[in-house]
Amino acid sequence: MSTTTVESVAPPKGKPKWLRVKLPTGKKYTQLRGLVDKYDLHTICTSGSCPNMGECWGEGTATFMILGNICTRSCGFCGVKTGRPESVDWAEPEKVARSIKIMGIKHAVVTSVDRDDLKDMGSIIWAETVKAIRRMNPNTTLETLIPDFQGIETHLDRILEAAPEVISHNMETVRRLTREVRIQAKYDRSLGVLDYLKKNGARRTKSGIMLGLGEMEEEVIRTMEDLRSVDVDVVTIGQYLQPSKKHLPVKEFILPEQFKKYEEIGLEMGFRHVESGALVRSSYKAHKHID
């Protein structure tokens, strides 16, 4: 395959029509929005202005970020602030669990910034958050979208012991672009994390990649093959959008037909679920990925 087989268009001044979304509406969305504002609850859905917020909230799914909003890494694609994080809030697990209870969330996704400044890299708070959610919301299912914890097994074991229904870790991009896109991360280390998780008891593993950073079709397919080689169950594939002018530029907008092609290829490879589309994000349709 060659680069010409990738169905894409050069970035115009405005977003293509398939990236434009309607404002979220609906009774469930309005109810949850009111609770978030009333109790000052923190979700990635609102802070990240996710295009799928209305759909996910309507299905009883929301994503929460723990360990602050300042990351120790400076990835070229990510809009989260980089710098020296604040001290750990040890009351955070209970706060997140209480937020989920107030919102009546059926399926919660928990993610975090990277905390390379901490000896345990935040893994203890991670485990305590899962346990607190379980205690306060016994009927809520969970996905943990974790950092790589530098591949240290002791930290990964804490997540495994907490036993969320899904453990997710994103590759984000293809091997060739990893150094540019994820400056402090390593392609093989992320693959190794997913491999370790599955081999040591994870019920379901999941990963995601972004397109439009200059990758070639065969590189995307190879990344999908690498994920299947470590028995990853679910893959999400979406369009990269530049958070600010300081971040990596969008090289191309991938056409809907190309996303559909990757979905078909992924299902043929044996993934249980493949979410592939311009507006797909890591937690899109997350509640279905436990099946």
N, C-alpha and C positions, 0 to 999 in steps of 0.2 A: 504494500500500500504506500501511497505517497501523500504529501501534504495537500495535493489537489483533491483528494477524496473527502476532505473535511468540509462539511456543509456549513459555511459561515459567511458573514459579511463583515467588511471593515467597519470600525466604530464610527457612526455618523455623529453629528452634533447632538442629536437627541436619541433617546432610547428607542429601539424598534418597538412596533406595536405589541408584540407578544410579551414585552416586559412591563407593559402598563397594566396596573391593577386597579380595581374599584376600591373605594374606601370600605373597610369592614363594617358590616351591619348585622342585624339579627338580635333576637331577644337574649340569647345566651352571651353573645359578645358584649352587649350593652350592660348586662348584669355584672359580668366579670370586670369590665372596664370601670364600673362604678365602685366595685370592691377594691380594686387596685388603687384607685385615687383616694378612696376614703381611708384606707389603712396604710397608705404609702408603701405598698408592696413592690418588690423589685423583681421584674422578669426581663429576660433577654428579649422577649417578644416586643415589649414596649420600648426599652432603651435602644434596641437595635432596629426599631421600626420595621419589623419583619413583614414582608408582603403577604405572608400566609396567616397572619395573626387572627383575622376574623374566622377563617376556616378551622384552624387548630382549636381556638377557644370554643368555637361552636361544637366541637367534638370532645370537649373536656380535656384538652391537652395544653400544657404550658411549660415553658423552659425557664429555669432559675439558675442564676450564676452565683457561685460562692467564692470565698477567699478574696473579696474586694474587687475593685474594677481597675487596678493597675497591674500590668503584667511585667514580669522580669525579662521577657523576650521582646524582640522588635521585628516581628514578621512583616514582610512587605505588603501583605494583603489585608491585614487585620486593623480594624478601627479602634480596638481597645487601647487605652493609654499605656505607654511604656515608661517605666521609671522605678523608683523605690516604693514598694508597696507599704501599706499601713500595717500595723500589728494585727495579728489574728484575733478575730472576734469569736471567742469560745462559746458564746451564746447563739451563734449563727445557726447551728443545726436545728435548735428549737424554733428559731424565728422562721426558717424556711418551712419546717414541718407545719407550723401554725398557719403560715400563708397558704399552703396547699389545702389545709382544712377549711379555712375561711372561704377560699375560692371554690371548694368542692371539686377539686381536680381529680379526674379518673386516672389519668396517666401523666406522670411528671417526668420531665427530662431535667437533669441537673448537670451543669457544666461549670468550668472555672477558668480563671487565668492560670498561667504557669507561675509557680512559686519556687523558683530555684534558689531563693534566698533562705528557705527554711530547711532545716536538717531532714525533716520527713517529707519535704516538698508539698506539704498540704494534705498528705494521704490520711492523716489521723482525722482531720476535720471532715474529709470526704467520707470516711467510714462512719463517723458519728452522725453525719447528716442523713445517710441512708438509714441508719438505725432509728433516728428520731422520727423520720418520715414513716417508717414501718410502725412504730409505737402509736403515733397519733392518727395515722391514716392506713389502717390494716387492709383496706380494700383497694388502695391506690397502687398501681403497678409503676415500675421505675426503669428508667434508662439513665445510665451515667456516661456522659460524654467527657472522658478523662484526658488530661495531658499525658505525655509519655513518661513522666516521673524519671526521666533520663534512663529508662529501661531497668531501673533497680527493682529486683524481684520482691524485696521486702515490702516496698510500697504498693506494688501491684497486688500482692497477697492480701493486703488490707481491703482492697476493693472486692476481690474474690470472696473473702470471708463474709462480707456484707451481703453478697449474693443478690444484686439487682437482676431483674429479668433480662435486661440487655446491657452489655458493656460496649461502649463505642469509643473509637479513637480514630481521628481523621488523618488520612495520608495527605490531604489537601491538594496535591498536585503530582505530576509524573516525576520519575526519578531525575531526569535531566534538569528540571526546573526547581528542584527541592532547595538547593543551596541559595538560589535567588529569592524564592518565595518564602521559605521557612529558614531563615538564616541560622538559628541555633538548633535546628532539628536535623535528623538524619533519616533518609528514606528507609534504610535497612533496620534502623533501630525501631522505627514505628511499625514496620512489618513484624519485627521480632516481638514487640509488645503484644500485637494481635495474636501471634502464634502462641506465645506463653499463656495468654488469657484462655484461649480455647483448649489448650492441652492440660490446663490445670483447673478445669471445672466451670468455666463461664458457660451459662446456658445458651446465650446467643451473642455473637459478636457482630460488630457493624463498623463501617468506615465510610468516609465521604471524600469526594474530590471536586474541585472547581475547574471549569473550562473557560477558555478565552484569554489565557495568559501566554499563548504561543505554542501550546503543545500540539503534537501531530496525532492523527487518528490512531496510528499503530502504537503510539506511546500510551494512549488512554487504554487501549485494549490490553496492552502488556501489564499496566497497573492493575486492571481488573483480574487478569490471570494471576498476578502475584497475590492478590487478595484471596482468590479462590484456593491458591496453593497452601494457604494457612487456614483454610476452612472458614473464612469469614462468611456469615450468613446473609448480611444485608449491605447493600451499597447505595449511596445517594450521589447523584451527579447533577450539578447545577451550574449556572452561569456566574462567573466572577463579576462583581461590580465594584468599581473603585470608590472606597470610602471618602477619600479626599485627594487633592492634587499632590499631596506628599507621598501617596501610596503608589504601588505599581499600576501602570496604565492598563486599560482593557485593550488587548491586541485585536480581538475580534468578538463579534456576537455570534454564538452558535445557533444555527437554525433549528426550529422545532423538529424537523425531519431527522437531523443528526442525533438529537437527544433520543428520539424514538428508536433509531438504529442501535444506539448503545444499550437501551433497555432490552431490546430483543437479543442482542449478543450476550448480555449479562444473564438473562434467564436461560439461554442455551448453555451457558457455562455452569449453571447449577445454583446460582444465588436464590435464596428463598424469596427475597424481595429486591426489586430494583426500582428506585425512584429516580427518574431521569427527566429533567425538564429545566427550562431557563429559570424558573422561580423556585426550584427545589432547594431547600436548605437542610441542614443536618437532621433537624427534628421534624421535618415534613412527614405527615402521616405516621408519626412515631408510634402511635397507639396500635397500629396494625402489625408492627414488627415483632411483637411478642408471640404472634400466632405461628 
